[in-house]
Amino acid sequence: MSNKILEIQDLTVSFDGFKALNNLNFSMNSGELRVIIGPNGAGKTTFLDVITGKVQPTVGRVLFNGNNLKKTPEYKIARMGIGRKFQTPRVYLNLTVRENLNLVCNRNKNVFSTLFKKPQSTEQRTVAGLLETIGLEAKANAPATLLSHGEKQRLEIGMLVAQSPDLLLVDEPAAGLTDEETENVGSLLLALAESHSIIAIEHDMEFVRQIANDRVTVLHEGSVLCEGTMEEVQNDPRVVEVYLGEVPE
């Protein structure tokens, strides 16, 4: 039985003749934390869009746990076990941290039941565990609007984990964070990687060094330029040329 949680085969995505992804091949194992880097325009966002069903491939296919995702609606892909966190935190600012997590954990999935009905004991335990995991126990009853940007990032990651996805897609989690917040988010992802498969798109190289315990994939012009350890990737002349525009002598 294959241990591959995600396989992308000969994938091309064209927009009016422009190839955002160009014959891209990619795979990752279950339980892996894979960091994907690349310059602006490399196709990183389109890469995530195809996995989640927001964009359909022109050619090729995406396999999740062996299932072809072609023409599968976004909501069904989410239910299959793929969760995505966008770069800008999407939390309910007027609800408390606890209420945000309750809303996601609540089986009835609506704001009314979250605010006016007492959560079941299993949900309370789940929320308590999530608060501890994301490090926001002390701010559980504070409105989300009062959180720092980094805390909102951690809250949204917690809301994503509450949906029990098999694969977490995290888009630039360190963007706009202070050094301390960046380290906190990195520590959270490393902790989650012990029980989840994670793809993290990132530009911050210090953050990448913190979390890249497995392979790093470099995208360029819609294709995989190279893969390897962080040390291998940062010393690859092709990567240096892509990021700096020249190869060191």
N, C-alpha and C positions, 0 to 999 in steps of 0.2 A: 504493500500500500504506500502511495506517495506521501511524503511529509510536506509537500509543497502546499502552502495555504493560498498563494497567489502566483499565477503564471500569466504573463502577457506575451503573446506570440505574434510576431510580424505585424505589429500594430502601426497603422498610419491613420492620422486624423487630418483632413484637409478642410480649410475654410476658404472658399472661393479661389482654390488653386494654391493657397499657402499651406504648407505642411507643418502644422504645429507639432505633430509627432510623425516621425519618419522611419518606418520599418523598425520599430522599437521592440526589443526582446528583453524580458525581465522576469525574474522569479525570486521568491523568498520562502524560507522554511517557516513552519509553524513555530511560534515561540521566539522569533527573531525580532530584534530592534534594528531596523534598517534606516540609515540616514541617507537622504538624497540631497545633493547639492548641485549647483549649476548657476551660470550667470543669468541675468535677466533675459527673457526670451528663449530660454532653453527648453521650455515645454512642461515645466514642473506643475503648474496649475492645471493644464490640460490633462496631464497624467492622472491627477486626482479626480478630475471631472469624469474621465472615462471609467475609472474604477467604480465610482458611485452612480454611474448611469446618467449623469447630467449631460454628457456628450456621448454620442454614439460613434464607434470607430468607422472610418471609411473602408478600411481593410484590416483584417486580423481579428483577434479575439482576446477576451479577458476571461480567465478561469479562476473562480474562487472556490476553494475546496473541491476542485474538479468540475464545478458547474459553470457552463458558459453563460456569461451575464448579458449577452447580446439581446437588445430590445427588452430587457427587464427594467420595469419602472424603478425610479429612485427609492420609493418607499418600500418596495419589495426587497431591494438590495440591502436597505437598512435592516429590515426584519431578518434577512439571511445572516446578519452578523457583521456588517461593515459600518463603523461609525466614523464620522468626519468632524474634526474641529477646524473651523475657519480661522484665518489670521486675526480678525477682529472678534473679540469675545461676544458671544450671543447669549446673554443671561437676562433674566427678568429683573431690571434695576429696582423696581418698586417693591419686590419681594425680598424677604430676608434670605440669607445664605441657606438656612435650613429649609425654608419654603421652596427655594429653587430646587433643592435636591429631593424634597418630598414630592414635588410636582412630577419629576421624572420617574421616581420610584413608585408613585401611586398607580395602582392597576387600573383605576378609572380614568386616568389621563386627562383630568380637567382641572382648571383653576379653582372652581367652586368647592369641589371635594377636598382639595388640598388646603384651602383656607378655613373651611368651616366644619370639616369632619376630622375626628381624631385619627391619626395614622394607625394602622395595625402594628402590633408589636414587632412583627418580622420586618416591616418597613422602617420602624424606628431604629431597629438594630442595624439595618443596612445603612441608613442615613448617618447614624453615629459612627459606623466604620468608615464611611466615605469622608466625613468631617475630619477624622483622625488621619486618614490617608493623605488628604490634600492640605493638611495643616491649618485648617480654619475653624477649629473647635472654639477658640476664644471669640470668634466673630460670627458664631452660628446664628445669633439673633439680630445681627446688624443688617440693615438694608444693603443689597448688593451695590447700590449706587455709591456707597461710602468706601467700597473696596478700592485698593490701588489697582493699577492695570495688571500687575503680576498676579494679584490675588484673584482678579476676575478670570485670568487665564486658568489658574488652578481650579477655580469653581467650575468653569465650563468643562475642563477635563474630567472633573468629578461627575458632572452631569452626564457626560458621555459614557463613562465607565458604568454608571448606574443602569445603562441600557444593556449591559452584559454583551458587548460586541466581541467577536473573535479577533477582529482586525481593527486597530485604531489608526486613523489617518490624521496626522497633526500638522497643520500648515503654519510654518514659521512661529512656533510658540515663544521664541525669545525676542521677537520684534518689539522694540520700544521699551524693553525692560531694563531696570538698573542691574548692576552686577550681582547684587544680592538676590534679586528676584529671579534673574537668569539661573543662578545656581539652585534656587529652590525648585524651579520648574524642571530643571535637569534632573535633580534628585527624585522628583515625583515620577518622571518618565522612566527612570532606571528602576524604581520600585515597581511600577506597573508592568515593566518588561518581564518581570519574574513570572507573571501569569497571563500576559497578553502578547499578541503579535502587534508590532507597531511600525508604521512608516512615518518618519519625521522629515518634513521639508524644511531646510534651514539655510540661512546665509551667514549667521554668526559663527565664525570658525572656532572661537573659544568654546562656544556652546557645543559645537559638533565634537570637539575633542573630549568634552566632558561625557557625552552620552554614547559616542561611537565605539561600543565594545565589539560590535559585529562588523559586517561589511559596510562600506560606504559606496554609493553609486553616484557617478557624476553624469549628468545629462548635458548635452550640448546640441543645439540645433535639432531638437526633437528626437535624438537618439542617445543610446548609452555610449558615452565616450570611454569610460573605464570603470572598473570596480576593484575593490581591494580594501585592505586595512587603511586606517587614517594615515599612517606613515607612508604607505605605498602610494596612496592617492596624492598626498600633498607634495611628494617628490617626483611625480610623473611629469615629464616635460610637456605633455599635451595639456595637462590641467593647468600648469603654470602659464602656458601660452594663452589658454582660454580666459584665465582670470586677469593676467597682467599684460597680454598682448605681445609677449616676447618670450623666447626661450633663453634662460640664463646660459652663459658660456661656461 
